[in-house]
């Protein structure tokens, strides 16, 4: 029997046990995505005889004789389906990895189903958007003022890849033509069942005897070069504590061996056939325990200086101890004080595209790696360092990346794939399962923060001290940077004469932490902003007024760990005061709306409160972040931008097109962008630290401005007009009243063997600061712990907003992700160190029904540092959400919650304990 796929007869037989998702992809329907393989995310949704199903759960054999429709089959020739048009008009996507599944579900809705989207979209997850844009798309809502076709800075053109995203044509990491990878092999990994053990032996005999198994790689095959999976411009920012394959296991889930076979299922069989003899060792899972004398040393075998580990015997990766003024005196002189311990949990990035890489050797023997990465250039450098290769012998390419959030600022698949490719001289592919993503990639660093703060009766801060312990897990990737960065802007946000920081990043035998949106600031602001509210309550002062009296002002020093501010960080613009007022005004209007609607009184069991939080972030990471961009005039009069930065829903492709169009007085739809390929540009540090606009965008601006000069000069020479009388206009050059089309400029230049192309470079300094303020109005059921968010509002100082619709989406997505981290997301660790929350249904990320529609406002500022007045705005919207929510709950109930997540049972038990402590049942 055969099946019909998008109107075409397919006669291939599925393999025994094969799911429909993998079968459809093998048949060329690459718009069908893998996000979970457990029926949890909906990215694989297709229609079987018109009914939407999750194809990862549907046996392919059951589809024989039936009609299958994938996202590729929705359009009628070149005419999009109406719902595809709606998603394009509303820009109902960011990275777009979930979009095909969303579309395939939404196209089946009748009007009644559209009226209950929280229920009817519960089977489709999105990690990027915050769902507002998806709701608008499904309902056919699009604001005309956002649909600018000019595409200059300040307009809101759609993403250049929009049509490809909604038709399933956008190509992510593994959406490749098999013909480009002849003889492709597949890799699967054996992972450690022990938190701490030494591998005594690995018997590969049975595995190598299995059909299809081509090779097994163990620690005996690993290069000796230690490295860090973290990727930074300076690799010395992170400790060298990692090997491609190691004989010492330091967490449950660590790689033990790699099996390469003709197919995934044959590689999996090979993994099951490996026999490993381990010597188990004592393990330590709690960072406080790890600091105690005699605790098991996670990297006790390392040389501290050579590996750049602070104190391997004491499990300290890095530490910071500094004091400004006299904190003890500041606390003694305070009229009110707050001392408390705050804790934040492990959170997983949960990008819907899991880590994946595919490697091959080209005809010249050069290693080519296609990877789901935020850092192609740094990954190339790391591969060269590990394998002793010159950079010209390695190429790294990132296709469209299905979400990142910092998790893909790591090298987790590329090194082991490269090992196999170099050994076997054949293409090799590795794709993480969702379980591997949850148990063996990286997470947000858990923080324990002891804070002490004091203030005088007039509301002036007198002291602010933090004692911080971060849990970096088994490896120190990003540990120093997260600790230093987290303790930086969180304390620098407030003026206070006496500040003290004691901080340690600590190894434990648990899965590694890493880079995560906010890079330590979300954890620290949870403690600092909670403390600010407690001081205000103790003073009987409005919390926002207390913040106004103490927050930094334009020109005041931003101090945290040293007596002098960072020399290259400036107030390129200052909009914090405006953000505070925007949020205060919005919350007041919300209160009035509820009062006018008679909804203020929800009943005797409900308590209503408001809460706010501020945050600040440097617009660029320290110590250099570099980008090179090239902009070229093409024969058809359009322009091509070549940049190194990756697109993973951060919107950099759109931003670069807009910046170039503005500088060249053209249109964004006449600018094409090629990116994230180490063959295209000289260097790019990577798409992290919110640098896609302010660093890579600055390089593109400089290149486009130089190209504009080149074109104008060339046109002047061609027309015999003075350069001062030549002006670049959308379709050409106005040479003293005569239009010289750009196509003519190109052809005349080409006839003279002249290429009109310019380069731009930027090194990430000087840097500016961006601000965000979050506000919530909540209702808490004091009897059950149920929490309802009645109003969510965030104001952002993003400088000149390059693309308001896109930036609004970034903020909404940040709020949604942060709500998950604040309310229920947690990577749970069992007593043996293994991860308990190892599938999506055990790790709850926000669904459509979980996310409120947030109000988003922008301060009106123009940054003197960023390109055309712009600032960064990808990470920072996440940071103030948890403290603002905790402050709102405190305002409603009078109870301060000091640990995340603020799950319903946590709230219930906290309120119950508070009543019991007061003698109330």
C-alpha positions in Angstrom: 0.0 0.0 0.0 1.1 3.6 -0.5 0.0 7.0 0.8 -0.8 10.4 -0.7 1.5 13.2 0.6 0.4 16.7 -0.4 -1.4 15.4 -3.4 1.5 13.2 -4.6 1.6 9.4 -4.6 4.3 7.9 -2.4 5.0 4.2 -2.6 7.9 3.8 -0.2 7.3 1.4 2.7 7.9 2.7 6.2 10.2 0.7 8.4 8.8 -1.4 11.2 8.0 0.9 14.2 8.7 4.1 12.3 6.7 7.1 13.2 5.0 9.2 10.6 7.2 12.2 11.4 10.5 10.6 10.4 8.9 9.0 7.4 7.5 12.3 6.1 10.9 13.9 6.5 12.6 11.1 4.6 10.0 11.7 1.9 11.1 15.3 1.7 8.5 17.1 3.9 11.1 19.0 5.9 8.5 21.4 7.3 7.5 18.6 9.7 9.6 19.3 12.8 10.9 17.4 15.7 10.5 19.2 19.0 9.8 16.4 21.5 9.0 13.0 20.0 6.5 12.6 22.8 3.4 14.4 21.5 4.0 17.4 23.8 5.0 20.3 21.6 2.9 20.0 18.3 5.8 21.0 16.0 5.2 17.8 14.0 1.5 18.4 13.4 0.2 17.2 10.1 -3.3 16.2 8.7 -4.3 12.6 8.1 -7.5 12.6 6.0 -8.0 16.2 7.2 -7.6 15.6 10.9 -4.6 17.2 12.7 -2.4 14.7 14.5 1.0 14.7 16.2 3.0 12.7 13.7 5.7 11.8 16.2 3.2 9.5 17.9 1.4 8.3 14.8 2.8 5.0 13.3 3.7 5.5 9.7 2.2 2.2 8.7 -1.3 3.5 9.8 -1.0 6.3 7.2 -0.9 3.9 4.3 -3.8 4.4 2.0 -4.6 7.8 3.5 -4.1 11.4 2.5 -1.4 13.3 4.3 -1.1 17.1 4.3 1.9 18.8 5.7 2.6 22.6 5.8 4.1 22.3 2.3 0.7 21.3 1.0 -1.4 24.2 2.4 -0.6 26.7 -0.3 -2.4 26.4 -3.7 0.6 26.8 -6.0 1.9 30.2 -5.4 -1.2 31.3 -3.4 -0.9 31.0 0.3 -3.7 29.5 2.4 -5.6 32.3 4.2 -4.2 31.3 7.6 -0.6 31.4 6.2 -1.4 34.9 5.0 -2.6 35.8 8.5 0.5 34.4 10.1 2.6 36.4 7.7 0.6 39.6 8.2 0.7 39.4 12.0 4.3 38.0 12.0 3.0 35.2 14.2 6.5 33.7 14.7 10.0 34.5 15.8 12.4 31.5 15.3 9.6 29.8 13.4 10.4 26.3 14.4 6.9 25.8 15.9 5.1 27.7 13.1 4.3 24.8 10.8 2.7 22.8 13.6 0.8 25.9 14.7 -0.5 26.5 11.2 -1.6 22.9 10.7 -3.6 23.0 13.9 -5.1 26.5 13.3 -6.3 25.9 9.7 -8.8 23.3 11.1 -10.4 25.7 13.5 -14.0 26.8 13.1 -15.3 30.0 14.7 -16.3 28.3 17.9 -12.8 26.9 18.3 -11.2 30.3 17.6 -13.2 31.6 20.6 -11.4 29.2 22.9 -7.8 29.3 21.8 -6.4 28.5 25.3 -8.0 25.1 25.0 -7.6 24.5 21.3 -3.9 25.5 21.1 -2.9 23.6 24.2 -1.2 21.0 22.1 1.2 23.5 20.4 4.0 25.1 22.2 6.0 28.2 21.3 9.1 29.3 23.3 9.7 32.6 21.5 6.7 34.8 20.9 4.6 34.9 24.1 1.6 33.8 22.0 0.1 37.3 21.4 1.3 37.4 17.8 0.1 33.8 17.3 -3.3 34.8 18.7 -3.5 37.8 16.3 -2.5 35.5 13.4 -5.1 32.8 14.1 -7.8 35.4 14.5 -6.7 37.4 11.5 -5.8 40.5 13.4 -3.0 42.8 12.1 -2.3 46.4 12.9 -2.0 48.3 9.6 0.4 50.8 11.2 2.9 48.0 11.8 2.9 46.9 8.2 5.4 49.4 6.7 6.8 48.5 3.3 9.6 51.1 3.5 11.6 49.2 6.0 13.8 52.0 7.4 14.7 52.2 11.0 11.5 52.8 13.0 9.3 50.9 10.5 8.0 47.4 11.1 8.6 45.3 8.0 8.1 41.6 8.3 11.0 39.1 8.6 12.6 38.4 5.2 12.2 34.7 5.8 8.5 35.1 6.7 7.1 33.4 3.6 9.6 30.5 3.9 8.6 30.1 7.5 4.9 29.9 6.9 5.3 27.5 3.9 7.8 25.1 5.6 10.6 26.1 3.2 12.8 27.7 5.9 15.8 25.4 6.4 16.9 24.7 9.9 20.0 22.7 10.9 19.0 19.2 9.7 16.7 20.3 6.9 19.2 19.3 4.3 19.2 17.4 0.9 20.6 13.9 1.5 22.3 14.2 -1.9 24.6 16.8 -0.3 25.7 14.2 2.3 26.3 10.9 0.5 26.9 8.0 2.8 25.6 9.9 5.8 26.1 8.1 9.1 24.3 8.7 12.4 25.7 9.0 15.9 24.2 8.2 19.2 25.8 8.6 22.6 26.2 6.3 25.6 25.7 8.4 28.7 26.9 7.9 32.3 24.4 6.3 34.8 26.7 7.6 37.6 27.2 11.0 39.0 30.9 10.3 39.7 32.8 7.4 38.4 35.9 6.3 36.6 35.6 4.2 33.4 37.8 1.2 33.9 37.0 -0.5 30.6 34.6 -0.4 27.7 33.9 -3.6 25.7 32.9 -2.6 22.2 33.0 -6.1 20.7 29.3 -6.8 20.7 28.4 -3.3 19.4 30.9 -3.5 16.5 29.4 -6.9 15.5 25.9 -5.4 15.0 24.6 -4.7 11.5 25.2 -1.1 10.4 27.6 -0.1 13.2 30.7 1.5 11.7 32.6 2.7 14.7 32.7 3.2 18.4 34.6 6.1 19.9 35.7 6.2 23.6 38.1 8.3 25.7 41.0 6.4 24.1 40.1 8.3 20.9 39.7 11.7 22.4 42.2 14.5 21.7 44.1 15.4 24.9 43.3 19.1 24.6 41.2 20.4 27.4 38.6 23.1 26.5 35.4 24.6 27.6 32.1 24.1 25.9 31.3 27.8 26.5 32.0 30.1 23.6 33.5 33.6 24.3 35.7 36.0 22.3 38.4 35.2 24.8 38.4 31.5 25.4 40.4 32.2 28.6 37.2 33.6 30.1 36.2 30.0 30.9 38.1 27.1 32.6 39.6 24.4 30.4 38.0 21.5 32.2 36.4 19.4 29.4 37.5 16.6 27.0 35.6 15.4 24.0 35.4 12.0 25.8 36.7 11.5 29.3 37.4 8.5 31.5 36.1 10.4 34.5 32.3 10.8 34.8 31.2 13.9 36.7 27.4 13.9 36.2 24.6 11.5 35.3 24.3 12.0 31.5 27.9 12.7 30.6 29.1 11.2 27.4 30.8 7.9 27.8 31.1 6.7 24.2 29.8 7.5 20.7 28.4 4.9 18.3 28.3 5.7 14.6 26.1 3.6 12.3 24.2 3.6 9.1 21.0 4.6 10.8 19.7 6.1 14.0 18.2 2.8 15.2 21.3 0.9 14.4 23.4 3.4 16.4 21.0 3.1 19.3 21.3 -0.7 19.2 25.1 -0.2 19.3 24.9 2.0 22.4 22.8 -0.7 24.1 25.4 -3.3 23.3 28.3 -1.5 24.9 29.6 -3.0 28.2 31.2 -0.6 30.6 32.9 -1.3 33.9 32.8 1.7 36.2 34.5 2.5 39.5 31.9 4.5 41.4 33.1 7.4 43.6 31.6 9.7 46.1 29.6 12.6 44.7 28.5 16.0 45.9 25.3 17.6 44.7 24.8 20.7 46.8 27.2 23.7 46.3 27.2 24.4 50.1 28.3 20.9 50.7 30.8 21.1 47.9 32.5 24.0 49.7 33.1 22.1 52.9 36.5 20.6 53.7 36.8 17.0 52.6 34.0 17.2 50.0 34.5 15.1 46.8 36.5 17.2 44.4 34.8 17.4 41.0 38.0 18.5 39.2 40.6 17.7 41.8 42.8 16.2 39.1 43.1 19.6 37.3 46.0 22.1 37.7 44.5 25.3 38.8 46.7 27.6 36.8 46.7 25.6 33.6 43.0 25.1 33.6 42.1 28.5 35.0 40.1 27.0 37.9 40.1 29.1 41.0 40.6 26.3 43.5 39.9 22.8 42.2 40.4 21.1 45.6 37.7 23.3 47.1 35.4 23.0 44.1 35.6 26.8 43.4 35.6 27.7 39.7 35.9 31.5 40.4 35.2 33.9 43.3 34.8 37.6 43.9 35.3 39.5 47.1 35.0 43.3 47.1 33.7 46.2 49.3 32.9 49.8 48.5 32.7 52.0 51.6 31.9 50.3 54.9 28.8 48.0 54.7 28.9 47.2 58.5 28.7 50.9 59.3 26.0 51.5 56.6 23.8 48.7 58.2 24.4 50.1 61.7 23.4 53.5 60.6 20.2 52.3 58.8 16.8 53.0 60.3 15.4 49.9 58.6 17.2 46.7 57.5 16.3 43.6 55.4 18.3 40.4 55.6 17.2 37.3 53.8 18.3 34.3 51.7 16.9 34.0 48.2 17.2 31.0 46.0 16.6 30.5 42.3 16.3 27.1 40.5 17.7 25.4 37.4 15.8 26.4 34.3 16.1 24.8 30.9 16.2 26.9 27.7 13.8 24.5 25.9 14.5 25.8 22.5 12.2 23.7 20.3 15.0 22.8 17.9 17.3 20.6 20.0 21.1 20.7 19.7 22.2 19.1 16.4 25.2 19.0 14.0 26.1 17.4 10.7 29.6 17.2 9.6 31.4 16.2 6.4 34.7 16.7 4.5 34.5 18.6 1.2 36.4 17.7 -1.9 39.5 19.4 -0.7 39.4 17.6 2.7 38.2 20.6 4.6 36.0 19.9 7.6 32.5 21.4 7.2 30.1 21.5 10.2 26.5 22.6 9.9 25.3 23.3 13.5 22.5 24.7 15.5 24.7 27.4 17.1 24.7 31.0 18.1 28.5 31.2 17.6 29.7 29.7 14.3 33.0 31.6 14.3 33.9 30.8 17.9 32.9 27.2 17.3 35.2 27.0 14.4 38.0 28.4 16.6 37.2 25.8 19.3 37.3 22.9 16.9 40.6 24.1 15.5 42.0 24.3 19.0 40.8 20.9 20.1 41.8 19.0 16.9 44.9 21.0 16.1 43.6 22.3 12.7 44.3 25.6 11.0 41.2 27.8 10.6 41.3 27.6 6.8 40.6 23.9 7.1 37.3 24.3 9.0 34.0 25.8 8.0 31.1 26.2 10.3 27.6 27.1 9.1 24.4 27.8 11.0 21.1 27.5 9.1 18.1 29.1 10.6 18.3 28.2 14.3 15.2 27.0 16.1 15.7 29.1 19.3 18.7 29.7 21.4 18.3 31.7 24.6 22.0 31.3 25.4 21.9 27.5 25.3 23.5 27.4 21.9 26.5 29.5 23.0 28.0 26.1 23.7 29.8 23.5 21.7 27.9 20.4 22.7 27.6 18.4 19.5 30.1 19.8 17.0 33.2 18.4 18.7 32.1 14.8 18.9 30.8 14.9 15.3 34.1 16.3 14.1 35.9 13.5 15.9 33.9 10.9 13.9 34.1 12.8 10.6 37.9 13.2 10.8 38.3 9.5 11.7 35.8 7.9 9.3 36.1 10.5 6.4 32.3 10.3 5.9 29.4 12.6 6.8 28.1 12.1 10.4 25.0 13.5 12.0 24.1 13.9 15.7 20.7 15.2 16.9 19.8 15.4 20.6 16.5 13.9 21.7 14.4 16.1 24.0 15.4 13.9 26.9 19.1 14.5 26.1 18.3 18.2 25.9 16.8 18.2 29.3 19.3 15.9 31.0 22.6 16.4 29.3 22.9 19.9 27.8 23.0 23.0 30.1 20.7 25.0 32.3 20.4 28.4 34.0 22.8 28.6 37.0 21.0 28.1 40.4 21.8 30.9 42.8 21.7 31.2 46.5 21.9 34.9 47.5 22.2 36.1 51.1 21.3 39.8 51.0 21.6 42.5 53.6 20.3 46.0 52.8 19.6 49.1 54.9 18.0 52.5 54.4 17.3 55.7 56.4 13.8 57.0 57.2 14.1 59.4 54.3 14.3 56.5 51.9 18.0 56.7 51.2 19.9 53.4 50.8 22.8 53.1 53.3 24.1 49.6 52.6 23.7 46.8 50.0 25.6 43.5 50.5 25.3 40.1 48.8 26.8 36.8 49.5 26.3 34.6 46.5 26.9 30.9 45.7 26.2 29.7 42.2 26.0 26.1 41.2 27.8 25.6 37.9 27.3 21.8 37.9 30.0 19.4 36.7 31.7 21.8 34.3 32.6 25.5 34.6 31.3 26.7 31.2 30.2 30.3 31.7 30.6 30.0 35.5 32.9 33.0 36.0 31.0 35.2 33.5 27.6 34.5 35.0 28.8 35.2 38.5 30.6 38.4 37.6 27.9 39.7 35.3 25.1 38.8 37.8 26.8 40.7 40.5 27.4 43.7 38.3 24.4 45.6 36.9 22.2 44.3 39.7 24.1 46.3 42.3 25.1 49.1 40.0 21.4 50.0 39.3 21.2 51.7 42.7 23.2 54.5 44.2 24.5 53.5 47.6 27.7 54.5 49.4 28.3 51.1 50.9 28.3 47.9 48.8 29.8 44.5 49.3 30.0 41.4 47.2 31.2 37.9 48.2 30.5 35.4 45.4 31.7 31.9 44.5 30.9 29.8 41.5 31.0 26.1 42.7 31.3 22.7 41.0 28.9 19.9 41.9 28.3 16.5 40.4 25.2 17.6 38.5 24.5 18.5 34.9 26.3 21.6 33.8 24.9 25.1 34.0 25.7 27.6 31.3 24.6 30.7 29.5 21.0 31.6 29.9 19.0 34.7 28.9 20.0 37.4 31.3 23.3 35.8 32.2 23.0 35.8 36.0 21.0 39.1 36.2 17.5 37.4 36.5 18.7 35.5 39.6 20.3 38.5 41.2 17.5 40.9 40.5 15.1 38.5 42.1 16.9 39.1 45.4 17.8 42.8 45.0 14.4 43.9 43.8 12.7 41.9 46.6 14.9 43.6 49.1 14.1 47.0 47.7 10.4 46.3 48.2 10.9 45.1 51.8 12.8 48.2 52.7 10.0 50.3 51.2 7.4 48.4 53.1 9.3 48.8 56.3 9.5 52.6 55.7 5.8 52.8 54.8 6.9 54.2 51.4 5.5 53.4 47.9 8.0 50.9 46.4 8.3 52.8 43.2 9.0 56.1 45.0 11.7 54.3 47.0 13.3 53.2 43.8 13.1 56.7 42.3 15.0 58.0 45.2 17.8 55.5 44.9 18.1 54.4 41.2 21.0 55.7 39.1 20.4 58.9 37.2 21.9 60.1 34.0 25.5 60.8 34.7 25.7 59.2 38.2 28.4 56.5 38.5 27.3 52.9 38.0 29.2 51.1 40.7 29.2 47.5 41.9 32.5 45.7 42.4 35.0 48.6 42.1 35.3 52.2 43.2 35.4 53.4 39.6 32.8 52.6 37.0 33.7 50.5 34.0 35.6 52.9 31.7 33.8 52.0 28.5 30.2 51.9 29.8 28.3 55.1 29.3 24.8 56.5 29.5 24.4 56.5 25.7 20.9 57.4 26.6 18.8 57.3 29.7 15.2 56.3 29.9 14.8 54.6 33.2 12.8 57.4 34.7 10.4 57.4 31.8 10.1 53.6 32.0 9.1 53.9 35.7 6.4 56.5 34.9 5.1 54.5 32.0 4.6 51.4 34.2 3.1 53.4 37.1 0.7 55.1 34.8 -0.3 51.8 33.1 -1.0 50.1 36.4 -3.1 53.1 37.6 -5.1 52.9 34.4 -5.5 49.2 34.9 -6.8 49.7 38.5 -9.3 52.3 37.2 -10.5 49.9 34.5 -11.1 47.2 37.1 -12.9 49.6 39.4 -15.1 50.9 36.6 -16.0 47.4 35.6 -16.8 46.5 39.1 -14.1 43.7 39.2 -12.0 44.9 42.1 -13.8 42.7 44.6 -13.2 39.1 43.6 -14.6 37.7 46.8 -13.4 37.1 50.4 -10.8 34.5 49.4 -9.0 36.7 46.9 -6.3 39.3 47.7 -5.3 41.8 45.0 -1.9 43.5 44.8 0.6 45.2 42.5 4.3 44.8 42.2 7.1 46.3 40.2 10.8 45.7 39.5 13.6 47.5 37.7 16.6 46.2 35.8 19.6 47.4 33.9 22.0 45.7 31.5 25.1 46.7 29.6 24.3 46.6 25.9 27.5 44.6 25.1 29.5 42.0 27.0 32.9 43.2 28.3 36.4 42.7 26.9 35.5 42.9 23.2 32.7 41.6 21.0 33.6 41.9 17.3 31.7 41.9 14.1 32.6 42.3 10.4 29.9 43.1 7.8 30.1 43.5 4.0 27.5 45.3 1.9 27.5 45.0 -1.9 25.5 46.5 -4.8 24.2 43.7 -7.0 23.5 43.7 -10.8 19.7 44.1 -10.3 20.1 47.2 -8.2 19.5 45.5 -4.9 21.9 45.1 -2.1 23.5 42.1 -0.3 24.5 42.2 3.3 26.9 39.5 4.6 27.2 39.2 8.3 28.4 36.5 10.7 25.6 36.8 13.3 23.0 34.0 13.4 19.2 34.2 13.2 17.3 32.2 15.8 14.2 34.3 16.4 16.2 37.3 17.6 15.3 39.3 14.5 18.8 40.2 13.4 18.1 39.5 9.7 15.3 42.0 9.7 17.4 44.6 11.6 20.4 44.3 9.3 18.2 44.8 6.3 16.6 47.9 7.9 19.9 49.4 8.9 21.3 48.9 5.5 18.2 50.2 3.8 18.2 53.3 6.0 21.9 54.1 5.3 21.5 53.5 1.5 18.1 55.3 1.3 16.7 52.1 -0.2 13.9 49.7 0.9 14.3 46.7 3.2 12.8 44.4 0.6 15.7 45.3 -1.7 18.3 44.2 0.8 19.1 40.5 1.1 21.0 39.1 4.0 23.4 36.2 4.0 24.7 35.2 7.4 26.2 32.8 10.0 28.8 31.2 7.7 32.5 31.4 8.5 33.2 31.6 4.8 31.2 34.8 4.4 32.9 37.3 6.6 36.1 37.8 8.5 34.8 37.3 12.1 31.8 37.6 14.3 32.0 36.9 18.0 28.4 35.6 18.0 24.7 36.2 18.6 24.7 36.4 22.3 24.7 39.2 24.9 22.0 41.0 22.9 24.7 42.1 20.4 23.0 41.3 17.1 21.9 44.9 16.7 24.4 47.0 18.7 27.6 45.3 17.5 26.9 43.4 14.2 24.3 46.1 13.3 26.9 48.8 13.9 29.3 47.0 11.5 26.5 46.8 8.9 25.8 50.5 9.3 29.4 51.4 8.8 29.6 49.2 5.7 26.4 50.6 4.3 27.4 54.2 4.9 30.8 53.6 3.1 29.0 51.9 0.2 26.7 54.9 -0.1 29.8 57.1 -0.5 31.2 54.7 -3.0 28.1 54.6 -5.1 27.7 58.4 -5.0 31.3 59.0 -6.1 31.0 56.4 -8.9 27.8 58.0 -10.1 29.3 61.4 -10.0 32.2 60.2 -12.2 30.0 58.4 -14.6 27.6 61.3 -15.1 30.2 64.1 -15.0 28.4 65.7 -12.0 30.0 67.1 -8.9 29.8 64.6 -6.1 28.2 67.3 -3.9 25.3 67.4 -6.4 24.7 63.6 -6.3 22.2 62.1 -3.9 21.4 58.4 -3.3 17.6 57.9 -3.8 15.6 54.6 -3.6 16.1 53.5 -7.2 19.4 55.2 -8.1 21.5 58.3 -7.8 20.1 61.7 -8.5 22.9 63.4 -10.4 22.0 67.1 -10.5 18.4 66.3 -11.5 19.1 63.3 -13.7 18.4 59.8 -12.3 21.2 57.3 -12.8 19.6 53.9 -12.0 21.5 51.6 -9.7 21.5 48.9 -12.4 23.4 51.3 -14.6 25.8 52.3 -11.9 26.6 48.6 -11.4 27.1 47.8 -15.1 29.3 50.8 -15.6 31.4 50.0 -12.6 31.6 46.3 -13.7 32.8 47.4 -17.1 35.7 49.1 -15.3 36.3 46.0 -13.2 35.1 47.9 -10.1 33.1 46.1 -7.4 30.9 48.4 -5.3 31.3 46.7 -2.0 32.2 48.1 1.5 33.3 46.6 4.8 32.3 47.6 8.3 33.9 46.5 11.5 33.0 47.1 15.1 34.6 45.9 18.3 31.8 46.3 20.9 33.2 49.3 22.7 32.2 51.8 24.0 29.0 50.3 25.6 25.7 51.8 26.7 23.1 50.6 29.2 19.5 49.5 28.6 16.6 49.5 31.1 13.4 47.6 31.7 10.7 48.0 34.2 8.0 45.3 34.8 4.7 45.7 36.6 2.0 43.2 37.6 -1.4 43.3 39.1 -2.3 39.9 40.6 -5.0 38.2 42.5 -4.1 35.4 45.0 -6.6 33.0 46.4 -5.5 32.9 50.0 -7.2 29.5 50.6 -5.9 27.6 47.6 -2.7 29.4 46.5 -4.2 30.0 43.0 -2.6 33.0 41.2 -4.2 35.1 38.5 -2.3 37.7 36.6 -4.8 40.6 36.1 -2.4 42.9 34.3 1.1 42.7 33.0 3.0 45.7 31.7 6.6 46.3 30.8 8.4 49.5 29.7 11.7 49.3 27.9 14.5 51.8 27.1 15.7 50.3 23.8 16.9 53.6 22.4 15.5 54.2 18.8 13.5 51.0 18.2 14.6 49.6 14.9 11.5 47.5 14.4 8.7 48.3 16.9 6.6 45.2 16.1 9.6 42.9 16.3 11.0 44.5 19.5 7.5 44.2 21.1 7.6 40.5 20.2 11.0 40.1 21.9 9.7 41.7 25.1 6.5 39.6 25.1 8.5 36.5 24.5 10.9 37.4 27.3 8.0 38.0 29.7 6.4 34.6 28.8 9.6 32.7 29.3 10.3 34.5 32.5 6.8 33.7 33.8 7.6 30.0 33.2 10.8 30.4 35.3 9.0 32.4 37.9 5.9 30.1 38.3 6.7 26.5 37.5 9.7 25.6 35.4 12.3 23.6 37.3 14.9 21.0 36.3 14.4 18.6 39.1 17.4 16.6 40.4 17.0 13.2 42.1 19.0 12.1 45.1 21.4 10.3 42.8 22.1 13.4 40.7 20.0 12.4 37.7 17.4 14.6 36.2 13.8 13.7 37.0 12.1 16.2 34.6 13.3 14.5 31.5 10.4 15.0 29.1 8.3 18.1 28.3 5.2 16.9 30.1 7.3 16.8 33.2 8.9 20.1 32.5 6.1 22.6 32.1 6.9 25.5 29.8 4.2 28.2 29.2 1.3 27.2 26.9 -1.1 29.7 25.3 -3.4 29.5 28.3 -0.6 30.4 30.7 0.5 33.7 29.3 -1.3 37.0 29.8 -1.4 39.6 27.1 1.2 42.2 28.2 1.2 45.9 27.6 4.5 47.0 26.1 5.8 50.6 26.1 9.0 52.2 24.9 10.8 55.1 26.4 11.7 57.8 23.8 15.5 57.9 23.8 18.2 58.1 21.2 21.4 56.3 22.1 24.7 57.9 21.2 26.5 54.6 21.1 24.3 52.2 19.2 23.7 52.2 15.5 21.2 55.0 14.5 20.3 55.4 18.2 19.4 51.8 18.9 20.1 49.7 22.0 19.9 46.0 22.8 16.6 44.4 23.8 16.7 40.5 23.7 17.9 39.4 27.2 16.7 42.2 29.4 12.9 41.8 29.2 13.3 38.5 31.1 15.1 39.9 34.1 12.5 42.0 36.1 9.6 39.6 35.7 10.1 37.2 38.7 10.8 39.9 41.2 7.9 42.0 40.0 5.6 39.0 40.4 7.0 38.2 43.8 6.5 41.8 44.9 2.9 41.7 43.7 2.2 38.6 45.6 3.8 40.2 48.7 1.7 43.3 48.2 -1.5 41.2 48.0 -0.8 38.7 50.8 1.8 40.3 53.1 4.0 37.2 52.7 7.4 37.4 51.2 8.4 34.4 49.0 12.1 33.9 48.8 12.5 30.9 46.5 11.6 30.2 42.9 9.5 28.9 41.4 6.3 30.4 42.9 4.2 27.3 42.1 0.6 27.1 43.4 1.5 24.6 46.1 4.4 26.8 47.2 2.1 29.8 47.6 -0.5 27.7 49.4 2.0 26.3 51.9 3.6 29.7 52.4 0.3 31.4 53.1 -0.7 28.5 55.4 2.6 28.8 57.3 2.1 32.5 57.7 -1.3 32.1 59.1 -0.1 29.4 61.5 2.7 31.6 62.7 0.1 34.2 63.6 -2.1 31.7 65.4 -4.7 31.8 62.6 -6.1 28.5 61.2 
